Amino acid sequence: MTSTLRIQHRTNIHYDGPVSHSFDEVRMTPLYSESQLIRRTAISVTPQPWQYSYVDYWGTQVTSFEIHEPHQRLTITADSTLDVVKLPHLDSGMTLPKVGAGHERWYEYVLNSPVTDPGEDLRERTRELVDDTMTINRIGHTVSEMIHDQVHYVPGSTRVDTTAQQAWKVRSGVCQDIAHLVIGCLRSLGIPTRYVSGYVLPRNEAEPGEPVDAQTHAWVQWWDGAWTGFDPTNLVDSGESHARVGTGREYADVAPFKGVFTGAGSTSTYEASVVMRRLS
């Protein structure tokens, strides 16, 4: 099944005083892949910057820009239209004893960091859930279901620097935290797993062309001979409602916006909105 999505992502940065220079980068451009055909994509910035684009180490398109004039507000608008194909999610039959064959190739997605480390309690719970006869695909679903059942989705309950262990302790978080928890659990079993950043259409029943308030989203991919995507926040396979921007080890590798500034301003506030439309 194929759907055509239009995504409009607007970000406003407000500074508490005049800023003389700002240096920023955004990751808001959906990537080309076998499941995504980009029809149109554009990023505009106000004030007018000097800007360029490149593909980073993880394969994500980055738009980097600099502004060297006084300003107290920065507005970034990313507008993309793409076709998303839902590829079949097939179970390869790979089991834990065989997944080690991919460690050398995908070692960066096997090692946990302080952000994704699930802690001993969750590692033990994960080990108790699985056995060597289960396929990697089944393990991924089982662990995702466990995290989904135990961790409540509560917008605003965590920050971008919240770790998996902190989210597990309070049993709440957002899609970023849920993805980090699943990643940490699967990596603790030796399964290469990566963080996916993008967008998801929250209402599949929306009429063609109807604007739907959305947001940036995070899900995971595990390796079982190929990368298999799953959305543990919504407990669904990634499909024609998911638009992928990039993948990495964790959130910091694919953060939608990063920036620094100099000038009289000492702090900044960040506001973002996403509107999605299914065109067909």
N, C-alpha and C positions, 0 to 999 in steps of 0.2 A: 504494500500500500504506500502511496506517495501523497504528500501534502505540500502545499506551497505556503510558506509563512513569511509575513513581514514583521520585522522587529524594530521598534524605535526606542532607543535607550538614551535618555537625557540625564545628564549629571550637572549639577550646579555646585560650585565651590565658592563659599563666601569667606573673605578674610576680614579680620576685625580692624584692619588698618591698611593703608596703601602698601601694595607689594611692588617692588621694583623689578624683580626677576622671578620667574617660576620655571621649573623644569619638571616635566610630567611625561607619563607614558600610560597608555590604555591598552587593554586586551578585550576588545568588544566586537571583533570581526569574526563571524563564523568561518570555520575552516573548510577547505575543499577535502572531500573524502569520497569513498565509494558509496556512502549513504547520504552525502550532502552535495548538491550542485548550487553554487552561488550565482544567482542571477544579477544581483546588484548589491554593492556595498559602498558606503561613504561615511566618512567621519569629518565633521566640521567643528571648529573651535573658535570661540569668541572670548577675548580679542584675537585678531588674526595672528597666528604664530608662525615661526619657522618650524617645519615638521618634515618627518620622513618615516618610512615604514620598513620593517625588517622582520624576518622569521627568527624566533629565538631558539635556544638549544632544545626546547621541548617540542618545537614544531608549531608554536602559536604565533600568529601574526601580531606584531606590536606596532602601534602608532606612537611615536615619540615626538614631543614638541617642546619648544622653548618660547617664552614671551619675555621680551626685554623692554617693557614700557610699564608705567605705573598702572595698576589695576587693583580693584577690590573684589572682583567677581570673575569667575572663570566658568564658561558654559561649554560643555562637550555634548554633541549629538551624534549618535551612531545610528544609521538607518540601513538595514539590510533586508534583502528579499532572497529567499532560497527555497529550493526543493529538498524535502527530507524524505528519504526512502526508509521504510521499516524493513530491515534485513531479517531473515529468519534467525531466531536464537536457537541454535542446535547444540545439544549436549554432545561434546566430543568423546565422552567416555573416559577422559583422563582422570586419574586418581592421585592421591597425595604421593604415593611412592614414585610416580612418574613426573611430577611437576618440577622436581629438582633439575630436570634437563634444561629448563628455561632460566635457571638462576644466573648463569654467566652472561646471558644476553640481556636479561632484565634485572640485574642486581640492584639497580637504583630503586626499583619498585618492590624489593623484598625487604630492604632495611628500614626499620622504623626510626623515626626521629622523636625528639621530645614532644612534638605536636601530635603525632599519631600513636605513640606508645600507649597501649590500652591499660597498662598496669597489671599486676599479678592476678588480682581478683578476676578481671575480665579475661585474661589469658587462660586461666583455669576453667572458667565457664565455657570458653570456646572449645578447649580440648575435650571437655565432657560431652559436647554436642556432636562430635564427629568421630568417624573411624576410617580406617584405611580403605574400606570398600566403597565409600561414598565418592561420587564424582566431584570434581572441582566445582562444576556448575551447581550441583545440589548443595554443596557446602556453602557456596556464596549465597544462595537463597536462604538457607537455614540460619546463617549468621545474620543476614539482613533482617530476617523476621524477628530474631531475638532482640536486636538493637531497636527495631521499630516498636516492639512490644514494651521494652523497658524504658526507652527515652522519649519523653513527650516533646512534640514540636511546639515550641513557644517562641514566637517572634520577639526579638529584642532581649531574650534571656541571657545571651552570651555576646562576646565581642569577637572581632576578627582574630585576636590573638589567644582566644580560649583554647586550651589543649583538650585532647580526647579524655584524659583522666579527669579534668575539671568538669567536663560535661557529664561524664559518667557518674561522678560523685553526686551531682544535683539532679541527675536523671532528666535533664531538659536541655534543649538547644535548638538550633536551626539546621537547615539542610547541610551546611558546612560541617557542623559538629557530628551529625549522623554519618556523613560520608567519612570523616576522619576516624570515627569509631569502627566502622565496618572495615576500612582499610587496615587499621591497626590489628584487628582480630585476624583477618585473613593473612596478613604478612607474618603474624606470629606463628602461623602454621606453615610458612614457607611458600605461600601462594603470591606471585607477583600481582600487585593491585595498584591501580593509579586513580588519582583524583581527576574528575571531569568538571569543567566549568562551562556554563552555557545558560540557556534559557529553556523554560518549559511553559507550554500553553496550559493554563490552569483549568480551562473549561473546554473540553473537547466538543461539547454540544453547541458551542457558539456558531452563529450563522456566518456564512462566508462574508468576509469584509467587516464583520462586527469587531470594534475595538474592545480588547479585554485587558484590564489591568493585570500586569504580571510582575515578575522580578527576576533577578539573576538567580541561577539555581546550580546545585552541585549534586553529582551522583558518582558512581564508581564504575570501573572496568576491571575485571579480573582476567588472568591469563590461563586458558585451558587449551592451548594450541593456537588460539586466536583471542583477540580482545573482545570480551563479552560485557556489554553495558547493562547496568541495573540501577534503578532509582530506589534506594532504600527508604527515602522519606515517604514516597508514595506507594512503595511495594509493587512496582511495575517494571517490566523491561523498558529500557530506553527505546523509543520508537519515533513515529512521525510527528509527535508533539514536542520532542526534545531537539533543540538546536545546539550543537556542540561548538564552543569557541576554542577550547584547548584542553590539554591534559598535562598533569605534572605529578610530583610526589605528594603535594599537599596544596592548600589554598594559596600560600605565598608564591608558588610558582606561576599561578595563573590569575592573580588578583586583578579585577577589572580596572582599577585605577591605583597608580602610585605617583607621588609627587613631592617635591621640596620647593621651598620658596625663601626669598630674602626680602627684607624691607621693614617698614614700620609695623606691619602686621605680625602678631606673635602666635595667633591661633587661627584655625579655619574650621568651618562647618561644612558638612557634606550632605547633599540631598540628591537622591536618584529616583527616577521613575522609568518604568518599562511598559510600553503598550505593544501588544501582539495582535495580529490578525491572521486568521487562516483564510487565504485567498481562494484556495481550492482543495 
